[in-house]
Amino acid sequence: MFKSKADVLLGLTWGDEGKGKLIDIYGSLYHWIVRFQGGPNAGHTVIRNINGRTEVVVLHTIPSSILNEHTKNLIAGNVLINPIDLRKEIEELRDKRLSDVKNLYISNKVQLILPTHKLLDLALEQRRGKNAIGTTGRGIGPAYADKTSRAGLRIGWYTDKQSFNKKVQILAEEHLKLVDLYGFGYDIQTLERQMQEWMDALEFLSSIPKVDCTHVLHSALQSGHKVLVEGAQGTLLDCDMGSYPFVTSCNTTTGGVCAALGLPPQAIGKVIGVFKAYTTRVGRGPFLTKILDIELANKIVQEGSEFGSTTGRKRDPGWIDIPALKYAIAINGVTDLILMKSDVLSGLPVKLCIGYKEDPEKIYLSSQDYEEGAIIPLYEDMASWGDMKNVTEFSELPKEFKIYINRIEELLNVKIKGVSIGKDRTEYIERVPVLI
Protein backbone atom coordinates (compact mmCIF):
# COMPACT_ATOMS: atom_id res chain seq x y z
CA MET A 1 0.00 0.00 0.00
CA PHE A 2 2.70 2.48 1.02
CA LYS A 3 6.17 2.73 -0.54
CA SER A 4 7.48 4.64 2.49
CA LYS A 5 6.56 5.11 6.13
CA ALA A 6 6.09 8.16 8.35
CA ASP A 7 8.77 8.65 10.99
CA VAL A 8 7.76 10.24 14.29
CA LEU A 9 9.83 12.52 16.52
CA LEU A 10 8.36 13.26 19.94
CA GLY A 11 9.30 14.11 23.52
CA LEU A 12 9.48 11.47 26.23
CA THR A 13 8.95 13.62 29.31
CA TRP A 14 6.90 16.78 29.98
CA GLY A 15 7.95 18.64 26.86
CA ASP A 16 10.73 21.21 26.36
CA GLU A 17 13.15 18.46 25.29
CA GLY A 18 14.62 20.34 22.31
CA LYS A 19 12.50 18.81 19.55
CA GLY A 20 12.49 22.01 17.48
CA LYS A 21 16.25 21.93 16.99
CA LEU A 22 16.12 18.33 15.77
CA ILE A 23 13.24 18.93 13.37
CA ASP A 24 15.21 21.86 11.93
CA ILE A 25 18.31 19.66 11.54
CA TYR A 26 16.61 16.64 10.00
CA GLY A 27 13.78 18.47 8.24
CA SER A 28 15.67 19.05 5.00
CA LEU A 29 15.92 15.27 4.53
CA TYR A 30 12.11 14.91 4.33
CA HIS A 31 9.48 15.92 1.82
CA TRP A 32 6.87 16.65 4.51
CA ILE A 33 7.08 17.75 8.15
CA VAL A 34 3.75 17.39 9.95
CA ARG A 35 2.82 18.92 13.31
CA PHE A 36 0.22 16.52 14.66
CA GLN A 37 -1.17 17.92 17.94
CA GLY A 38 -1.21 20.76 20.48
CA GLY A 39 -1.79 24.45 20.19
CA PRO A 40 0.10 27.72 20.70
CA ASN A 41 0.78 26.71 24.30
CA ALA A 42 3.78 24.82 22.92
CA GLY A 43 6.91 26.57 21.69
CA HIS A 44 9.72 25.14 19.58
CA THR A 45 12.92 27.17 19.40
CA VAL A 46 15.17 27.10 16.34
CA ILE A 47 18.56 28.83 16.49
CA ARG A 48 20.41 29.47 13.26
CA ASN A 49 23.38 31.47 12.06
CA ILE A 50 22.08 33.35 9.02
CA ASN A 51 24.35 35.71 7.09
CA GLY A 52 26.67 36.06 10.06
CA ARG A 53 23.97 36.80 12.62
CA THR A 54 22.32 34.52 15.15
CA GLU A 55 18.57 34.24 14.67
CA VAL A 56 16.41 32.78 17.44
CA VAL A 57 13.06 31.71 16.00
CA VAL A 58 10.27 30.64 18.36
CA LEU A 59 7.52 28.69 16.62
CA HIS A 60 4.25 28.03 18.42
CA THR A 61 2.12 26.51 15.67
CA ILE A 62 4.23 26.30 12.51
CA PRO A 63 6.28 23.09 12.10
CA SER A 64 9.94 23.53 13.00
CA SER A 65 11.27 22.86 9.51
CA ILE A 66 9.76 26.00 8.00
CA LEU A 67 13.25 27.46 7.40
CA ASN A 68 14.07 24.53 5.10
CA GLU A 69 12.51 26.00 1.98
CA HIS A 70 12.37 22.74 0.00
CA THR A 71 10.44 20.92 2.76
CA LYS A 72 6.65 21.15 2.91
CA ASN A 73 5.26 21.91 6.39
CA LEU A 74 1.76 20.78 7.31
CA ILE A 75 -0.34 21.70 10.35
CA ALA A 76 -2.57 18.67 10.90
CA GLY A 77 -6.18 18.50 12.02
CA ASN A 78 -5.61 17.75 15.71
CA VAL A 79 -3.67 21.01 16.10
CA LEU A 80 -5.43 24.07 17.48
CA ILE A 81 -4.83 27.38 15.74
CA ASN A 82 -5.33 30.84 17.16
CA PRO A 83 -5.37 32.94 13.96
CA ILE A 84 -3.90 35.96 15.77
CA ASP A 85 -0.90 33.98 17.00
CA LEU A 86 -0.32 32.24 13.68
CA ARG A 87 -0.49 35.50 11.76
CA LYS A 88 2.19 36.97 14.05
CA GLU A 89 4.43 33.95 13.47
CA ILE A 90 4.08 34.24 9.70
CA GLU A 91 4.66 37.98 9.67
CA GLU A 92 7.77 37.66 11.83
CA LEU A 93 9.26 35.05 9.50
CA ARG A 94 8.55 37.28 6.51
CA ASP A 95 9.71 40.51 8.15
CA LYS A 96 13.04 38.92 9.12
CA ARG A 97 13.29 37.39 5.63
CA LEU A 98 13.72 33.96 7.16
CA SER A 99 10.92 32.35 5.17
CA ASP A 100 8.24 33.45 2.72
CA VAL A 101 6.07 30.67 4.22
CA LYS A 102 5.13 29.39 0.77
CA ASN A 103 5.90 25.90 2.04
CA LEU A 104 3.19 25.97 4.73
CA TYR A 105 -0.11 24.07 4.50
CA ILE A 106 -3.02 23.77 6.93
CA SER A 107 -5.43 20.88 7.32
CA ASN A 108 -9.02 21.94 6.69
CA LYS A 109 -9.94 20.06 9.89
CA VAL A 110 -7.89 22.29 12.20
CA GLN A 111 -9.93 23.65 15.10
CA LEU A 112 -9.84 27.34 15.99
CA ILE A 113 -9.22 29.05 19.33
CA LEU A 114 -11.45 32.07 19.93
CA PRO A 115 -10.59 34.97 22.27
CA THR A 116 -13.48 33.72 24.41
CA HIS A 117 -11.76 30.34 24.75
CA LYS A 118 -8.91 32.17 26.46
CA LEU A 119 -11.33 34.00 28.76
CA LEU A 120 -12.98 30.72 29.66
CA ASP A 121 -9.59 29.11 30.34
CA LEU A 122 -8.67 31.88 32.80
CA ALA A 123 -12.11 31.76 34.41
CA LEU A 124 -11.87 28.00 34.97
CA GLU A 125 -8.40 28.26 36.53
CA GLN A 126 -9.62 30.99 38.88
CA ARG A 127 -12.62 28.87 39.83
CA ARG A 128 -10.40 25.86 40.63
CA GLY A 129 -8.47 27.93 43.16
CA LYS A 130 -5.82 25.86 44.93
CA ASN A 131 -6.70 22.95 42.64
CA ALA A 132 -5.77 24.91 39.50
CA ILE A 133 -3.99 22.81 36.89
CA GLY A 134 -1.51 25.52 35.90
CA THR A 135 -2.57 25.99 32.28
CA THR A 136 -0.94 28.56 30.00
CA GLY A 137 -4.22 30.47 29.82
CA ARG A 138 -4.26 30.27 26.03
CA GLY A 139 -7.64 28.58 25.65
CA ILE A 140 -6.28 25.14 24.79
CA GLY A 141 -8.42 23.08 27.19
CA PRO A 142 -11.72 24.82 26.39
CA ALA A 143 -11.04 24.60 22.63
CA TYR A 144 -10.35 20.86 22.79
CA ALA A 145 -13.43 20.49 25.02
CA ASP A 146 -15.52 22.19 22.32
CA LYS A 147 -14.01 19.86 19.73
CA THR A 148 -14.98 16.72 21.64
CA SER A 149 -18.44 18.08 22.49
CA ARG A 150 -18.93 18.78 18.76
CA ALA A 151 -19.26 22.51 19.24
CA GLY A 152 -15.89 23.57 17.82
CA LEU A 153 -15.02 25.54 14.69
CA ARG A 154 -13.02 24.08 11.82
CA ILE A 155 -10.90 26.39 9.71
CA GLY A 156 -12.24 24.75 6.55
CA TRP A 157 -15.68 26.12 7.32
CA TYR A 158 -14.47 29.67 6.74
CA THR A 159 -15.17 29.30 3.01
CA ASP A 160 -18.88 29.86 3.79
CA LYS A 161 -18.40 33.11 5.68
CA GLN A 162 -22.05 33.82 6.43
CA SER A 163 -22.59 30.43 8.04
CA PHE A 164 -19.20 30.57 9.74
CA ASN A 165 -19.81 34.00 11.31
CA LYS A 166 -23.08 32.75 12.77
CA LYS A 167 -21.30 29.76 14.31
CA VAL A 168 -18.68 32.08 15.81
CA GLN A 169 -21.35 34.28 17.36
CA ILE A 170 -23.24 31.34 18.89
CA LEU A 171 -20.09 29.76 20.34
CA ALA A 172 -18.74 33.03 21.75
CA GLU A 173 -22.07 33.74 23.44
CA GLU A 174 -22.03 30.30 25.05
CA HIS A 175 -18.51 30.93 26.35
CA LEU A 176 -19.47 34.28 27.86
CA LYS A 177 -22.46 32.75 29.66
CA LEU A 178 -20.05 30.40 31.43
CA VAL A 179 -17.52 33.15 32.11
CA ASP A 180 -20.26 35.24 33.73
CA LEU A 181 -21.49 32.21 35.69
CA TYR A 182 -17.96 31.73 37.09
CA GLY A 183 -17.84 35.39 38.13
CA PHE A 184 -14.80 36.20 36.01
CA GLY A 185 -14.52 39.84 35.02
CA TYR A 186 -13.52 41.11 31.57
CA ASP A 187 -13.71 44.32 29.54
CA ILE A 188 -16.29 44.03 26.77
CA GLN A 189 -14.63 46.67 24.58
CA THR A 190 -11.29 44.89 24.78
CA LEU A 191 -12.99 41.62 23.88
CA GLU A 192 -14.71 43.23 20.88
CA ARG A 193 -11.34 44.52 19.61
CA GLN A 194 -9.85 41.04 20.07
CA MET A 195 -12.72 39.46 18.15
CA GLN A 196 -12.20 41.86 15.25
CA GLU A 197 -8.46 41.19 15.29
CA TRP A 198 -9.27 37.47 15.29
CA MET A 199 -11.52 37.81 12.22
CA ASP A 200 -8.90 39.92 10.41
CA ALA A 201 -6.24 37.32 11.16
CA LEU A 202 -8.47 34.53 9.87
CA GLU A 203 -8.92 36.43 6.62
CA PHE A 204 -5.12 36.87 6.46
CA LEU A 205 -4.73 33.08 6.71
CA SER A 206 -6.92 32.63 3.62
CA SER A 207 -3.73 32.81 1.56
CA ILE A 208 -2.34 29.66 3.23
CA PRO A 209 -3.48 26.52 1.34
CA LYS A 210 -6.03 24.38 3.19
CA VAL A 211 -5.73 20.68 2.38
CA ASP A 212 -7.17 17.28 3.22
CA CYS A 213 -4.34 16.14 5.50
CA THR A 214 -5.13 12.43 5.28
CA HIS A 215 -5.34 12.44 1.49
CA VAL A 216 -2.08 14.40 1.20
CA LEU A 217 -0.15 12.05 3.47
CA HIS A 218 -1.55 8.84 1.98
CA SER A 219 -0.58 10.11 -1.48
CA ALA A 220 2.88 11.08 -0.23
CA LEU A 221 3.57 7.67 1.33
CA GLN A 222 2.14 5.82 -1.68
CA SER A 223 4.63 7.78 -3.82
CA GLY A 224 7.53 6.91 -1.54
CA HIS A 225 7.95 10.42 -0.18
CA LYS A 226 9.56 10.86 3.22
CA VAL A 227 7.33 12.15 6.04
CA LEU A 228 8.41 13.20 9.54
CA VAL A 229 5.74 13.80 12.17
CA GLU A 230 6.54 16.41 14.82
CA GLY A 231 5.13 16.26 18.34
CA ALA A 232 4.55 19.12 20.74
CA GLN A 233 4.61 18.92 24.56
CA GLY A 234 5.72 15.45 25.73
CA THR A 235 4.58 11.91 26.44
CA LEU A 236 3.98 12.45 30.16
CA LEU A 237 1.52 15.24 29.30
CA ASP A 238 -0.68 12.94 27.21
CA CYS A 239 -4.29 13.37 28.33
CA ASP A 240 -4.76 9.61 28.70
CA MET A 241 -1.29 8.23 29.44
CA GLY A 242 0.21 11.15 31.37
CA SER A 243 0.05 12.40 34.95
CA TYR A 244 -3.68 13.19 34.82
CA PRO A 245 -5.15 15.71 35.52
CA PHE A 246 -1.91 17.67 35.20
CA VAL A 247 -1.70 17.05 31.47
CA THR A 248 -2.44 18.73 28.17
CA SER A 249 -5.77 18.26 26.38
CA CYS A 250 -4.77 15.91 23.57
CA ASN A 251 -2.79 12.76 22.83
CA THR A 252 0.94 13.40 22.52
CA THR A 253 2.01 9.81 21.83
CA THR A 254 2.57 7.73 18.70
CA GLY A 255 -0.97 6.42 18.96
CA GLY A 256 -2.17 10.00 18.70
CA VAL A 257 -0.31 10.33 15.39
CA CYS A 258 -2.47 7.70 13.73
CA ALA A 259 -5.70 9.23 15.02
CA ALA A 260 -4.70 12.80 14.14
CA LEU A 261 -3.41 12.08 10.63
CA GLY A 262 -5.67 9.24 9.55
CA LEU A 263 -2.72 6.89 9.12
CA PRO A 264 -2.90 3.17 9.94
CA PRO A 265 -0.38 1.87 12.50
CA GLN A 266 1.57 0.01 9.80
CA ALA A 267 2.33 3.39 8.17
CA ILE A 268 4.55 4.38 11.11
CA GLY A 269 8.29 3.85 10.64
CA LYS A 270 10.91 5.01 13.10
CA VAL A 271 9.83 6.53 16.42
CA ILE A 272 12.54 8.88 17.64
CA GLY A 273 12.27 9.67 21.34
CA VAL A 274 13.85 12.89 22.61
CA PHE A 275 14.90 13.61 26.19
CA LYS A 276 17.38 15.82 28.04
CA ALA A 277 20.39 14.93 30.18
CA TYR A 278 18.15 16.11 33.01
CA THR A 279 14.38 16.58 33.24
CA THR A 280 12.18 19.66 33.58
CA ARG A 281 8.56 20.28 34.38
CA VAL A 282 6.52 23.48 34.36
CA GLY A 283 3.19 24.02 36.09
CA ARG A 284 1.65 21.75 38.70
CA GLY A 285 1.71 17.98 38.93
CA PRO A 286 3.88 15.17 40.32
CA PHE A 287 7.62 15.42 39.75
CA LEU A 288 9.46 12.67 41.61
CA THR A 289 13.02 13.58 40.67
CA LYS A 290 12.76 17.34 41.17
CA ILE A 291 16.08 18.78 42.37
CA LEU A 292 15.60 20.18 45.86
CA ASP A 293 19.04 21.83 46.07
CA ILE A 294 17.98 25.38 45.14
CA GLU A 295 21.47 26.55 44.19
CA LEU A 296 22.06 23.59 41.88
CA ALA A 297 18.56 23.86 40.41
CA ASN A 298 19.09 27.56 39.63
CA LYS A 299 22.41 26.81 37.92
CA ILE A 300 20.71 24.31 35.63
CA VAL A 301 17.82 26.69 34.93
CA GLN A 302 20.17 29.55 34.00
CA GLU A 303 22.65 27.48 32.00
CA GLY A 304 19.88 25.62 30.19
CA SER A 305 17.70 28.72 29.66
CA GLU A 306 14.86 26.78 31.21
CA PHE A 307 12.11 29.31 30.72
CA GLY A 308 9.04 28.60 28.62
CA SER A 309 9.43 29.86 25.06
CA THR A 310 5.70 30.56 24.98
CA THR A 311 4.92 31.76 28.51
CA GLY A 312 8.34 32.64 29.95
CA ARG A 313 7.52 30.50 32.99
CA LYS A 314 10.47 29.02 34.86
CA ARG A 315 10.82 25.26 34.52
CA ASP A 316 11.67 23.13 37.55
CA PRO A 317 14.68 20.87 36.88
CA GLY A 318 15.08 17.27 38.01
CA TRP A 319 17.19 14.21 37.35
CA ILE A 320 16.49 11.70 34.59
CA ASP A 321 13.77 9.28 35.70
CA ILE A 322 14.55 5.87 34.18
CA PRO A 323 11.23 4.17 35.11
CA ALA A 324 9.29 7.08 33.56
CA LEU A 325 11.43 6.89 30.41
CA LYS A 326 10.86 3.12 30.18
CA TYR A 327 7.13 3.80 30.36
CA ALA A 328 7.32 6.46 27.64
CA ILE A 329 9.46 4.25 25.40
CA ALA A 330 7.05 1.33 25.80
CA ILE A 331 3.83 3.18 24.97
CA ASN A 332 5.38 5.01 22.01
CA GLY A 333 7.27 2.08 20.52
CA VAL A 334 10.48 4.13 20.50
CA THR A 335 13.16 2.79 18.15
CA ASP A 336 15.84 5.48 18.60
CA LEU A 337 16.83 7.92 21.33
CA ILE A 338 18.37 11.39 21.14
CA LEU A 339 19.83 13.08 24.23
CA MET A 340 19.66 16.88 24.41
CA LYS A 341 21.30 19.63 26.49
CA SER A 342 24.18 17.46 27.66
CA ASP A 343 26.43 20.52 27.98
CA VAL A 344 24.21 22.07 30.66
CA LEU A 345 25.39 19.56 33.28
CA SER A 346 29.10 20.00 32.50
CA GLY A 347 31.00 20.38 35.78
CA LEU A 348 27.94 19.65 37.94
CA PRO A 349 27.24 16.65 40.20
CA VAL A 350 24.89 14.26 38.39
CA LYS A 351 22.36 11.71 39.62
CA LEU A 352 20.27 9.14 37.81
CA CYS A 353 16.97 7.79 39.15
CA ILE A 354 17.16 4.06 38.48
CA GLY A 355 14.03 2.94 40.33
CA TYR A 356 11.48 3.62 43.06
CA LYS A 357 10.89 2.48 46.60
CA GLU A 358 7.20 2.12 47.39
CA ASP A 359 5.48 3.02 50.66
CA PRO A 360 3.05 0.11 51.28
CA GLU A 361 0.73 2.37 53.30
CA LYS A 362 0.05 4.69 50.39
CA ILE A 363 -1.68 4.21 47.04
CA TYR A 364 0.58 3.52 44.05
CA LEU A 365 -0.91 2.45 40.72
CA SER A 366 1.78 3.58 38.29
CA SER A 367 4.51 6.18 37.92
CA GLN A 368 1.83 8.51 36.52
CA ASP A 369 -0.85 7.78 39.09
CA TYR A 370 0.05 7.74 42.77
CA GLU A 371 -0.65 9.34 46.11
CA GLU A 372 1.89 11.93 47.23
CA GLY A 373 4.71 10.22 49.10
CA ALA A 374 3.76 6.77 47.80
CA ILE A 375 7.04 6.29 45.96
CA ILE A 376 10.57 7.46 46.67
CA PRO A 377 13.16 7.72 43.86
CA LEU A 378 16.31 5.62 44.19
CA TYR A 379 19.40 7.40 42.84
CA GLU A 380 22.70 6.35 41.41
CA ASP A 381 25.51 8.94 41.54
CA MET A 382 27.31 9.51 38.26
CA ALA A 383 30.71 11.10 37.71
CA SER A 384 30.71 14.75 36.63
CA TRP A 385 31.95 15.47 33.12
CA GLY A 386 33.95 18.38 31.74
CA ASP A 387 33.46 21.01 29.08
CA MET A 388 32.11 19.99 25.67
CA LYS A 389 32.94 23.12 23.68
CA ASN A 390 34.60 22.58 20.31
CA VAL A 391 33.80 18.86 20.36
CA THR A 392 32.87 17.64 16.87
CA GLU A 393 33.11 13.84 17.16
CA PHE A 394 31.57 11.43 19.64
CA SER A 395 35.00 10.00 20.39
CA GLU A 396 36.08 13.45 21.67
CA LEU A 397 33.37 13.64 24.34
CA PRO A 398 34.44 13.38 28.00
CA LYS A 399 34.88 9.79 29.21
CA GLU A 400 32.53 10.40 32.16
CA PHE A 401 29.76 11.55 29.83
CA LYS A 402 30.12 8.46 27.66
CA ILE A 403 29.83 6.33 30.80
CA TYR A 404 26.61 8.22 31.60
CA ILE A 405 25.23 7.48 28.13
CA ASN A 406 26.19 3.83 28.32
CA ARG A 407 24.49 3.47 31.71
CA ILE A 408 21.26 5.01 30.39
CA GLU A 409 21.32 2.70 27.36
CA GLU A 410 21.92 -0.30 29.61
CA LEU A 411 18.88 0.62 31.73
CA LEU A 412 16.58 1.52 28.81
CA ASN A 413 17.78 -1.08 26.29
CA VAL A 414 17.48 1.45 23.44
CA LYS A 415 20.38 3.06 21.57
CA ILE A 416 21.13 6.77 21.99
CA LYS A 417 21.95 7.76 18.44
CA GLY A 418 22.40 11.53 18.74
CA VAL A 419 23.68 13.95 21.36
CA SER A 420 23.19 17.72 21.56
CA ILE A 421 26.08 19.60 23.19
CA GLY A 422 24.98 23.23 22.74
CA LYS A 423 22.20 25.57 21.62
CA ASP A 424 23.23 26.04 17.99
CA ARG A 425 22.10 23.55 15.36
CA THR A 426 25.77 22.83 14.58
CA GLU A 427 26.35 21.70 18.18
CA TYR A 428 24.92 18.26 17.61
CA ILE A 429 26.74 14.95 17.23
CA GLU A 430 25.15 12.05 15.41
CA ARG A 431 26.69 9.04 17.13
CA VAL A 432 24.94 6.58 14.82
CA PRO A 433 22.95 7.64 11.73
CA VAL A 434 19.35 8.18 12.84
CA LEU A 435 17.56 7.97 9.51
CA ILE A 436 18.82 4.72 8.01
C-alpha positions, 0 to 999 in steps of 0.5 A: 500500500505504502512505498514509504513510512512516516517517521515520528519525533516526539518528547518522552517527558513533559515537553521542552526536550529540544524537539524544534532543533532536531526537526530543523536539523533533519527536516531538510531530509524529508518531503513533509514535516507534519505537526500533529497535535497541540496548540500555541501553548507549545513553543519550539525554538530554532537557532540558526546562524544566518548571514553572520547573525544569530537568529532565534526563531520561536515557533508556536504553531508552525512546524519547525522545519519551516526554514528549510525552503524545500520541505513542505510543512503541514499543520494537521487537524488535531492542532489548534490554531489561534489565527492571531498567534499564527499571523504573528508567526508568519509575519515575523518570519517574513519581516526577518526574511527567514521564510516566505512561508510558501511551504506551509499548508493547513489541514481543513480540519484544524480547530480554531481558538477564539478569544473567548476560549482564552477568557474561559480558560482563565475563568476555569483556573480561577474557579479551581483555586488551589486545585488549579492545573496551571494551564498557560491560559491560552484557551487550549483546554476549552477549545479541545473540550468544544471539539470533543463536544462537537461545538468547535469551529473548523478552519475549513468552514471559513469558506462559507463566511455567512454560516461561519460567522453565525457559528462564531457568534453562537459559540462566543455567546455560550462561552461568555455565559459560562464566564459570567457564571464563574464570576470572572470579570472582563472588559467588553470593549477589549474583547470586541477589539480582540474578536475583530483582530481574530476575524482579520487574522483569519482572513489573512490566513486565507492565503495559506493553502487548506488541504485534506491532510489524510489524502495528502499524506496517503498520497505522499507515502504511496509515492515513496515520499519521506514524512516526519511527524513532529510532536509538541509537549511530551509523552507524560503530558498525554491526556490519557497516558500522562500524569492526569489531571496535570496534562495537556488536552490531547494525545501526545504519543505515537498512537495520537499520530495515527488518530490525528493524521488518519494513518494506519499503524503500519504506516509508522516507521521510526519513532525517535524519542527525545529527552534531556540529560536532566528533566524539567517540568513546568506548572503543577503535577507530580515530579518525583526527581525534582532537584531540591538543592535550590542553588544547583537547580538555579544553575541548571535553569540559568545554564539551560535557559529553562524558561518557557518559550511561549509563557516565559515560565520558569521550569523546575529541573530534576534528574532523569527518571529511568522508570518514567522513560521506560514507560514512555518508550514502551507506549510510544514504541520508540526505536531510537533515542536522542539526548539533548542539552548534555552541555548544561550539566558539565561540571555539575554533580549528576544523579540518575533515578534508576528505580522507586521504593514504594510506601506500602501504606500509600496508594501507588498504581503507576509512575503517573498515578500515585498518592503523594509520598507513595514512591521514593526515587532511588538514585545512582551517583554519576561522575561529573563530566567536563566542558564539551565546547569545540567537540565535533566527534563522539569519540572526543566527548568526555569519558565520564559523559560516555559512561553516563550514556552507556548506563542510560542505554543499559537501563533503557535497552534502546540506543542513543543515536544523537547527542546535543552539546549546545544551543546552535544547530551545529552543536549536535553529534550524530553518534549513529545515523538516525535515519537509516 
